[in-house]
Amino acid sequence: MPENRNIDLEALGVIGNCQYSALIHNSGEIMWCCLPRLDSDPVFSTLLDRENGGRFRIMAANGEIGRQRYLPHTNILETTFETSTGSFRIIDFAPRFIQYDAAALLPLSDPRIGSAIDAIYKNLASHGGCTGTA
């Protein structure tokens, strides 16, 4: 995610399912998402607070920005990363069902040969977090 505080709206994709929605940056970061409903407190909120907001990000290890598109006739967002070491894509979608009494937000990573991926998770609801590299 660029350090610039101004976010270009063209860099954001939206997914949702009539119960909640999420804003996904082309860097692979979920920048805004209230769960389990639209009127709930935000779980991921770096759109407003880059330092202390909850975050979930799957990104290229070298920080390159991806290219976003919606799969034809769907609300499924695909972010593709082409780097000097390889490529991968992230598929973000919000299924319209409740499983185990909870809403589901599903970012799926599809690494290609030679790609390096970093993953960061910080749950604002628990004010804790963990960081990892995949």
N, CA, C and O of each residue as an XYZ file, in Angstrom:
536
protein
N       0.843     -1.172      0.000
C       0.000      0.000      0.000
C       0.883      1.227      0.000
O       1.777      1.332      0.840
N       0.667      2.157     -0.908
C       1.472      3.366     -0.940
C       1.347      4.160      0.347
O       0.293      4.149      0.983
N       2.419      4.856      0.741
C       2.413      5.644      1.967
C       1.555      6.896      1.844
O       1.139      7.463      2.855
N       1.287      7.331      0.615
C       0.483      8.512      0.391
C      -0.886      8.321      1.029
O      -1.538      7.303      0.798
N      -1.328      9.283      1.823
C      -2.611      9.202      2.527
C      -3.791      9.261      1.559
O      -4.848      8.696      1.841
N      -3.622      9.935      0.428
C      -4.693     10.034     -0.558
C      -4.798      8.728     -1.333
O      -3.834      8.286     -1.958
N      -5.975      8.118     -1.286
C      -6.207      6.853     -1.967
C      -6.946      7.134     -3.269
O      -7.995      7.779     -3.259
N      -6.419      6.666     -4.365
C      -7.075      6.779     -5.661
C      -8.234      5.782     -5.691
O      -8.016      4.582     -5.521
N      -9.452      6.256     -5.903
C     -10.611      5.369     -5.898
C     -10.508      4.275     -6.954
O     -11.090      3.203     -6.789
N      -9.777      4.530     -8.031
C      -9.598      3.512     -9.060
C      -8.721      2.362     -8.578
O      -8.668      1.315     -9.223
N      -8.035      2.542     -7.457
C      -7.192      1.492     -6.890
C      -7.980      0.574     -5.955
O      -7.418     -0.372     -5.404
N      -9.277      0.842     -5.770
C     -10.098      0.056     -4.851
C     -11.145     -0.744     -5.605
O     -11.818     -0.234     -6.500
N     -11.268     -2.008     -5.224
C     -12.355     -2.851     -5.698
C     -13.286     -3.102     -4.534
O     -12.863     -3.027     -3.380
N     -14.536     -3.396     -4.807
C     -15.490     -3.666     -3.740
C     -16.092     -5.058     -3.948
O     -16.422     -5.457     -5.064
N     -16.220     -5.772     -2.843
C     -16.941     -7.048     -2.850
C     -18.010     -6.959     -1.779
O     -17.877     -6.171     -0.843
N     -19.056     -7.742     -1.892
C     -20.118     -7.712     -0.896
C     -21.160     -8.771     -1.180
O     -21.137     -9.442     -2.212
N     -22.089     -8.903     -0.218
C     -23.120     -9.942     -0.363
C     -24.464     -9.530      0.239
O     -25.246    -10.393      0.640
N     -24.742     -8.243      0.308
C     -25.973     -7.690      0.893
C     -25.979     -7.772      2.420
O     -26.901     -7.250      3.047
N     -25.003     -8.395      3.024
C     -24.881     -8.446      4.477
C     -23.702     -7.581      4.913
O     -23.788     -6.903      5.937
N     -22.620     -7.589      4.169
C     -21.443     -6.762      4.425
C     -20.736     -6.504      3.105
O     -21.026     -7.141      2.093
N     -19.803     -5.559      3.133
C     -18.983     -5.300      1.948
C     -17.565     -4.994      2.411
O     -17.322     -4.717      3.585
N     -16.645     -5.051      1.470
C     -15.234     -4.787      1.774
C     -14.612     -4.025      0.611
O     -14.950     -4.252     -0.551
N     -13.695     -3.114      0.943
C     -12.918     -2.395     -0.057
C     -11.537     -3.028     -0.129
O     -10.844     -3.131      0.882
N     -11.137     -3.451     -1.326
C      -9.874     -4.144     -1.541
C      -8.969     -3.267     -2.403
O      -9.331     -2.911     -3.525
N      -7.788     -2.917     -1.876
C      -6.820     -2.102     -2.618
C      -6.053     -2.986     -3.593
O      -5.917     -4.187     -3.364
N      -5.549     -2.402     -4.682
C      -4.819     -3.211     -5.656
C      -3.437     -3.649     -5.157
O      -2.696     -4.310     -5.885
N      -3.093     -3.285     -3.926
C      -1.889     -3.829     -3.288
C      -2.181     -5.166     -2.614
O      -1.264     -5.838     -2.144
N      -3.473     -5.558     -2.564
C      -3.866     -6.811     -1.929
C      -4.388     -6.634     -0.515
O      -4.621     -7.622      0.181
N      -4.573     -5.407     -0.080
C      -5.006     -5.131      1.298
C      -6.510     -4.885      1.372
O      -7.068     -4.142      0.565
N      -7.160     -5.520      2.353
C      -8.550     -5.201      2.662
C      -8.495     -3.929      3.495
O      -8.069     -3.965      4.649
N      -8.918     -2.816      2.929
C      -8.771     -1.514      3.577
C      -9.960     -1.141      4.444
O      -9.824     -0.332      5.362
N     -11.126     -1.718      4.168
C     -12.312     -1.398      4.966
C     -13.272     -2.559      4.914
O     -13.628     -3.035      3.836
N     -13.697     -3.019      6.090
C     -14.698     -4.074      6.153
C     -15.305     -4.093      7.548
O     -14.587     -4.222      8.540
N     -16.618     -3.965      7.625
C     -17.352     -4.097      8.888
C     -17.989     -5.476      8.908
O     -18.684     -5.860      7.967
N     -17.754     -6.213      9.967
C     -18.301     -7.562     10.092
C     -19.000     -7.719     11.432
O     -18.551     -7.127     12.414
N     -20.057     -8.475     11.518
C     -20.631     -9.324     10.473
C     -21.679     -8.615      9.607
O     -22.239     -9.229      8.699
N     -21.956     -7.311      9.880
C     -22.957     -6.583      9.081
C     -22.420     -5.211      8.701
O     -21.433     -4.740      9.265
N     -23.076     -4.580      7.746
C     -22.657     -3.255      7.292
C     -22.656     -2.219      8.410
O     -21.846     -1.293      8.390
N     -23.557     -2.365      9.391
C     -23.643     -1.390     10.475
C     -22.816     -1.802     11.704
O     -22.957     -1.195     12.766
N     -21.972     -2.807     11.576
C     -21.076     -3.237     12.664
C     -19.833     -2.356     12.697
O     -19.575     -1.585     11.773
N     -19.079     -2.485     13.763
C     -17.797     -1.787     13.845
C     -16.840     -2.371     12.808
O     -16.945     -3.548     12.463
N     -15.902     -1.554     12.305
C     -14.956     -2.074     11.312
C     -13.962     -3.051     11.933
O     -13.460     -2.824     13.033
N     -13.690     -4.118     11.230
C     -12.662     -5.068     11.618
C     -11.361     -4.704     10.911
O     -10.285     -4.744     11.507
N     -11.475     -4.349      9.637
C     -10.328     -3.888      8.854
C     -10.594     -2.433      8.498
O     -11.627     -2.123      7.905
N      -9.667     -1.526      8.854
C      -9.983     -0.099      8.738
C      -8.778      0.774      8.412
O      -8.731      1.927      8.840
N      -7.815      0.264      7.676
C      -6.644      1.081      7.347
C      -6.982      2.203      6.370
O      -6.153      3.086      6.148
N      -8.164      2.192      5.789
C      -8.602      3.295      4.948
C      -8.621      4.594      5.752
O      -8.307      5.661      5.224
N      -8.992      4.499      7.037
C      -9.065      5.677      7.895
C      -7.889      5.813      8.851
O      -7.525      6.928      9.225
N      -7.293      4.703      9.251
C      -6.209      4.744     10.245
C      -5.119      3.750      9.855
O      -5.188      2.571     10.202
N      -4.114      4.237      9.131
C      -3.053      3.348      8.616
C      -2.229      2.721      9.729
O      -1.748      1.599      9.569
N      -2.053      3.409     10.849
C      -1.199      2.901     11.924
C      -1.912      1.905     12.828
O      -1.352      0.858     13.155
N      -3.143      2.216     13.238
C      -3.818      1.406     14.242
C      -5.028      0.646     13.721
O      -5.651     -0.108     14.468
N      -5.368      0.831     12.459
C      -6.530      0.146     11.907
C      -6.274     -1.340     11.727
O      -5.146     -1.761     11.472
N      -7.331     -2.130     11.864
C      -7.206     -3.559     11.601
C      -6.856     -3.777     10.147
O      -7.300     -3.023      9.280
N      -6.064     -4.799      9.868
C      -5.628     -5.000      8.481
C      -5.510     -6.471      8.137
O      -5.231     -7.319      8.984
N      -5.736     -6.740      6.858
C      -5.437     -8.042      6.275
C      -4.872     -7.754      4.898
O      -5.496     -7.065      4.091
N      -3.695     -8.280      4.637
C      -3.049     -8.000      3.360
C      -2.278     -9.218      2.886
O      -1.499     -9.810      3.634
N      -2.505     -9.580      1.637
C      -1.661    -10.535      0.931
C      -1.038     -9.719     -0.184
O      -1.753     -9.152     -1.010
N       0.282     -9.653     -0.219
C       0.931     -8.749     -1.158
C       2.199     -9.357     -1.727
O       2.725    -10.341     -1.206
N       2.678     -8.757     -2.800
C       3.968     -9.161     -3.356
C       5.051     -8.782     -2.352
O       5.008     -7.699     -1.768
N       6.011     -9.661     -2.152
C       7.070     -9.428     -1.162
C       7.852     -8.160     -1.464
O       8.370     -7.526     -0.544
N       7.950     -7.775     -2.731
C       8.691     -6.564     -3.083
C       7.801     -5.324     -3.100
O       8.274     -4.242     -3.449
N       6.525     -5.451     -2.734
C       5.621     -4.314     -2.626
C       4.979     -3.855     -3.921
O       4.324     -2.812     -3.942
N       5.148     -4.608     -5.008
C       4.555     -4.194     -6.285
C       3.029     -4.210     -6.202
O       2.435     -4.977     -5.445
N       2.421     -3.346     -6.996
C       0.969     -3.210     -7.049
C       0.415     -4.178     -8.095
O       1.036     -4.421     -9.130
N      -0.771     -4.725     -7.801
C      -1.408     -5.652     -8.717
C      -2.373     -4.969     -9.675
O      -2.592     -3.760     -9.604
N      -2.939     -5.756    -10.560
C      -3.930     -5.301    -11.535
C      -5.252     -5.985    -11.174
O      -5.301     -7.206    -11.028
N      -6.325     -5.195    -11.030
C      -7.607     -5.749    -10.598
C      -8.608     -5.820    -11.741
O      -8.601     -4.997    -12.657
N      -9.469     -6.829    -11.660
C     -10.607     -6.945    -12.563
C     -11.644     -7.844    -11.897
O     -11.316     -8.644    -11.021
N     -12.885     -7.704    -12.316
C     -13.942     -8.603    -11.856
C     -14.070     -9.744    -12.854
O     -14.028     -9.527    -14.065
N     -14.224    -10.958    -12.343
C     -14.470    -12.086    -13.235
C     -15.803    -11.832    -13.942
O     -16.726    -11.299    -13.326
N     -15.923    -12.197    -15.209
C     -17.118    -11.857    -15.991
C     -18.431    -12.257    -15.311
O     -18.597    -13.388    -14.854
N     -19.357    -11.293    -15.258
C     -20.718    -11.495    -14.756
C     -20.752    -11.900    -13.281
O     -21.664    -12.610    -12.858
N     -19.760    -11.455    -12.491
C     -19.712    -11.801    -11.072
C     -19.296    -10.585    -10.241
O     -18.923     -9.544    -10.781
N     -19.367    -10.739     -8.939
C     -18.813     -9.782     -7.994
C     -17.548    -10.383     -7.375
O     -17.238    -10.116     -6.214
N     -16.835    -11.179     -8.133
C     -15.592    -11.807     -7.686
C     -14.432    -10.984     -8.219
O     -14.277    -10.821     -9.430
N     -13.619    -10.468     -7.306
C     -12.517     -9.575     -7.658
C     -11.217    -10.368     -7.760
O     -10.851    -11.097     -6.838
N     -10.534    -10.221     -8.871
C      -9.253    -10.883     -9.091
C      -8.163     -9.814     -9.134
O      -8.246     -8.870     -9.920
N      -7.146     -9.963     -8.292
C      -5.989     -9.071     -8.305
C      -4.792     -9.912     -8.719
O      -4.452    -10.887     -8.049
N      -4.154     -9.538     -9.817
C      -3.029    -10.290    -10.370
C      -1.747     -9.498    -10.187
O      -1.687     -8.308    -10.496
N      -0.721    -10.171     -9.681
C       0.594     -9.565     -9.461
C       1.597    -10.220    -10.395
O       1.731    -11.444    -10.405
N       2.295     -9.423    -11.171
C       3.389     -9.884    -12.036
C       4.656     -9.226    -11.512
O       4.798     -8.007    -11.602
N       5.576    -10.010    -10.967
C       6.802     -9.454    -10.408
C       8.007    -10.029    -11.143
O       7.868    -10.915    -11.987
N       9.168     -9.525    -10.820
C      10.386    -10.025    -11.453
C      10.717    -11.449    -11.018
O      11.479    -12.140    -11.695
N      10.148    -11.899     -9.888
C      10.436    -13.242     -9.390
C       9.319    -14.242     -9.662
O       9.475    -15.429     -9.375
N       8.192    -13.783    -10.210
C       7.085    -14.687    -10.481
C       5.772    -13.936    -10.467
O       5.749    -12.706    -10.516
N       4.684    -14.673    -10.400
C       3.371    -14.046    -10.400
C       2.424    -14.828     -9.499
O       2.642    -16.004     -9.207
N       1.363    -14.141     -9.065
C       0.299    -14.793     -8.311
C      -0.952    -13.946     -8.438
O      -0.903    -12.798     -8.879
N      -2.076    -14.532     -8.045
C      -3.316    -13.783     -8.049
C      -4.069    -14.027     -6.753
O      -3.909    -15.063     -6.107
N      -4.889    -13.056     -6.389
C      -5.749    -13.153     -5.216
C      -7.184    -13.060     -5.717
O      -7.518    -12.183     -6.513
N      -8.016    -13.958     -5.251
C      -9.436    -13.949     -5.582
C     -10.185    -13.563     -4.311
O     -10.125    -14.287     -3.317
N     -10.893    -12.428     -4.331
C     -11.673    -11.962     -3.180
C     -13.152    -12.041     -3.521
O     -13.578    -11.586     -4.582
N     -13.937    -12.623     -2.611
C     -15.379    -12.659     -2.803
C     -16.070    -12.834     -1.472
O     -15.451    -13.226     -0.483
N     -17.362    -12.538     -1.452
C     -18.160    -12.601     -0.237
C     -19.361    -13.508     -0.500
O     -20.360    -13.055     -1.059
N     -19.279    -14.777     -0.109
C     -20.385    -15.699     -0.373
C     -21.664    -15.266      0.338
O     -21.616    -14.648      1.401
N     -22.788    -15.592     -0.251
C     -24.084    -15.201      0.324
C     -24.648    -16.306      1.198
O     -25.793    -16.721      1.013
N     -23.877    -16.774      2.122
C     -24.379    -17.758      3.069
C     -23.653    -17.565      4.387
O     -22.566    -16.991      4.437
N     -24.264    -18.049      5.442
C     -23.641    -17.998      6.760
C     -23.249    -19.411      7.137
O     -24.063    -20.333      7.074
N     -21.998    -19.574      7.528
C     -21.494    -20.881      7.919
C     -20.995    -20.788      9.351
O     -20.271    -19.854      9.693
N     -21.361    -21.715     10.168
C     -20.944    -21.747     11.576
C     -21.350    -20.461     12.294
O     -20.605    -19.955     13.133
N     -22.535    -19.930     11.965
C     -23.085    -18.721     12.591
C     -22.175    -17.512     12.432
O     -22.140    -16.659     13.319
N     -21.446    -17.411     11.342
C     -20.549    -16.279     11.102
C     -20.520    -15.950      9.618
O     -20.685    -16.826      8.769
N     -20.310    -14.679      9.322
C     -20.147    -14.260      7.933
C     -18.767    -14.684      7.450
O     -17.822    -14.744      8.237
N     -18.649    -14.977      6.165
C     -17.375    -15.420      5.605
C     -16.838    -14.374      4.637
O     -17.584    -13.847      3.812
N     -15.566    -14.078      4.735
C     -14.846    -13.232      3.793
C     -13.705    -14.087      3.284
O     -12.870    -14.529      4.073
N     -13.650    -14.332      1.979
C     -12.727    -15.326      1.463
C     -11.726    -14.743      0.472
O     -12.032    -14.643     -0.716
N     -10.531    -14.355      0.934
C      -9.459    -14.045     -0.005
C      -8.648    -15.317     -0.261
O      -8.119    -15.918      0.674
N      -8.555    -15.716     -1.504
C      -7.810    -16.923     -1.858
C      -6.570    -16.527     -2.636
O      -6.637    -15.685     -3.531
N      -5.444    -17.127     -2.302
C      -4.188    -16.845     -2.989
C      -3.857    -17.996     -3.916
O      -3.994    -19.164     -3.551
N      -3.419    -17.656     -5.126
C      -3.061    -18.647     -6.137
C      -1.640    -18.348     -6.605
O      -1.461    -17.696     -7.633
N      -0.608    -18.820     -5.859
C       0.776    -18.519     -6.241
C       1.193    -19.274     -7.498
O       0.768    -20.403     -7.740
N       2.022    -18.629     -8.273
C       2.578    -19.232     -9.475
C       4.047    -19.539     -9.217
O       4.557    -19.206     -8.147
N       4.722    -20.147    -10.136
C       6.124    -20.536     -9.964
C       6.989    -19.327     -9.660
O       6.932    -18.321    -10.368
N       7.783    -19.423     -8.614
C       8.777    -18.405     -8.290
C       8.243    -17.183     -7.595
O       9.010    -16.248     -7.370
N       6.960    -17.127     -7.234
C       6.425    -15.914     -6.625
C       6.719    -15.865     -5.130
O       6.762    -16.895     -4.457
N       6.922    -14.652     -4.625
C       7.150    -14.428     -3.194
C       5.974    -13.618     -2.660
O       5.684    -12.534     -3.166
N       5.293    -14.142     -1.633
C       4.088    -13.522     -1.093
C       4.292    -13.242      0.389
O       4.819    -14.086      1.114
N       3.876    -12.054      0.846
C       3.832    -11.723      2.260
C       2.372    -11.645      2.681
O       1.526    -11.203      1.904
N       2.070    -12.069      3.901
C       0.715    -11.950      4.437
C       0.778    -11.277      5.794
O       1.625    -11.619      6.619
N      -0.116    -10.316      6.034
C      -0.177     -9.598      7.316
C      -1.620     -9.601      7.781
O      -2.531     -9.343      6.994
N      -1.834     -9.895      9.063
C      -3.172     -9.885      9.649
C      -3.120     -9.158     10.981
O      -2.276     -9.453     11.828
N      -4.022     -8.212     11.158
C      -4.181     -7.533     12.446
C      -5.668     -7.310     12.627
O      -6.271     -6.525     11.895
N      -6.265     -7.985     13.586
C      -7.694     -7.911     13.835
C      -7.977     -6.771     14.788
O      -7.572     -6.817     15.950
N      -8.663     -5.755     14.315
C      -8.973     -4.602     15.153
C      -9.896     -4.977     16.301
O      -9.805     -4.396     17.382
N     -10.783     -5.939     16.080
C     -11.741     -6.323     17.111
C     -11.051     -6.849     18.358
O     -11.542     -6.647     19.469
N      -9.911     -7.526     18.188
C      -9.214     -8.065     19.357
C      -8.056     -7.185     19.794
O      -7.403     -7.472     20.798
N      -7.793     -6.107     19.046
C      -6.659     -5.201     19.320
C      -5.355     -5.950     19.426
O      -4.454     -5.528     20.151
N      -5.238     -7.044     18.723
C      -4.007     -7.814     18.699
C      -3.644     -8.075     17.255
O      -4.120     -7.378     16.359
N      -2.832     -9.042     17.024
C      -2.515     -9.352     15.644
C      -1.324    -10.255     15.524
O      -0.621    -10.532     16.496
N      -1.114    -10.702     14.331
C       0.049    -11.515     14.042
C       0.512    -11.169     12.641
O      -0.282    -10.726     11.812
N       1.757    -11.364     12.381
C       2.336    -11.090     11.077
C       3.043    -12.333     10.610
O       3.682    -13.030     11.399
N       2.933    -12.615      9.328
C       3.599    -13.800      8.809
C       4.027    -13.608      7.385
O       3.554    -12.696      6.708
N       4.901    -14.440      6.927
C       5.338    -14.443      5.543
C       5.128    -15.830      4.991
O       5.513    -16.823      5.608
N       4.509    -15.893      3.813
C       4.248    -17.186      3.193
C       5.154    -17.364      2.001
O       5.097    -18.395      1.330
